[in-house]
Amino acid sequence: MLLASVLGCKRLELFLRFDQPLSASQLSDFRELAKRRAKREPLQHILGEVEFFGLKLRSDRRALIPRFETEELCEISVETLFPDRSANIRILDLGTGSGAIACAFASVYKNADIVAVDKSPDALSLARENAELNSLKNISFMLSDWFDGVDGRFDLIAANPPYLSEADVASAEPEVRNYDPKSALVSADGGIADLRIILSRAPDYLTSGGCIICECGLEQPRKLAEEFKEVFAQIEILPDSSRRTRFFLGKAR
Ligand SMILES: C[S@@+](CC[C@H](N)C(=O)[O-])C[C@H]1O[C@@H](n2cnc3c(N)ncnc32)[C@H](O)[C@@H]1O
């Protein structure tokens, strides 16, 4: 990926150009990038971009690098919750970070009205750039502590909040520990505090029959399903593609 970026070509083209000698300046550029990666700077920050749900998003220190599991959250929503892509729905993305979830939904649901909130002004500035980069016009961005600045009700609320404990982060890979913003990773009470806040307030912001889908840490969906069983009409715990229970889905009464 680094070499392809220096040569300005696609990664697969490297195999066709395998015997091409590098110029002195290409070699020196490549060395600089390799040195940064050797210091465990994430590839996505070095390249400055990441692919998410078929979109190219800018990626830097301002927000969490969007993860594969979060693409799965978007897939579940699009394939099973709201398969009608022309639906005129309201969607709320809580803790939008780079804007990944909001941009993914905006690219699918052209008629939707999408609100994306974060309490980090840095993250919001990156999210706005990503919406612009992908010419997505139906997202409004808002600085807010979860629902505090949010008005009205939504057919779909999606959240990938911080859900790790301090100890989880201390033992994470340097790419995560040193480069993802800590405010995007860590939540109190062993990682579950923000999920509890979001789920307890969600019913006041969902339309009747509306859904909230949250990405969670491994043991959290079961715990939350037990705690919130009286709050939602229906709760499902959904696995990711590695069969780990990662998603909490609550349907409003
Ligand atoms: C795990 S990141 C998710 C980013 C993005 N949605 C994604 O999936 O890649 C969590 C995000 O929640 C934001 N956040 C943390 N606490 C918040 C709060 N109280 N209110 C709003 N956003 C918050 C962080 O700034 C961060 O951008």
The ligand as an ORCA input file, in Angstrom:
! r2SCAN-3c Opt
* xyz 0 1
  C     -15.764      4.671     18.814
  S     -15.811      6.312     18.155
  C     -16.870      6.036     16.762
  C     -16.602      6.933     15.594
  C     -17.404      6.590     14.323
  N     -18.826      6.615     14.586
  C     -17.012      5.223     13.809
  O     -17.802      4.291     13.940
  O     -15.911      5.084     13.270
  C     -16.846      7.116     19.342
  C     -17.162      8.580     19.054
  O     -18.044      9.050     20.089
  C     -17.692     10.364     20.442
  N     -18.176     10.619     21.797
  C     -17.667     10.190     22.973
  N     -18.403     10.635     24.011
  C     -19.416     11.374     23.470
  C     -20.508     12.091     24.035
  N     -20.712     12.154     25.358
  N     -21.362     12.728     23.192
  C     -21.159     12.678     21.842
  N     -20.135     12.007     21.256
  C     -19.276     11.357     22.054
  C     -16.166     10.385     20.329
  O     -15.687     11.718     20.196
  C     -15.957      9.499     19.086
  O     -15.909     10.274     17.909
*
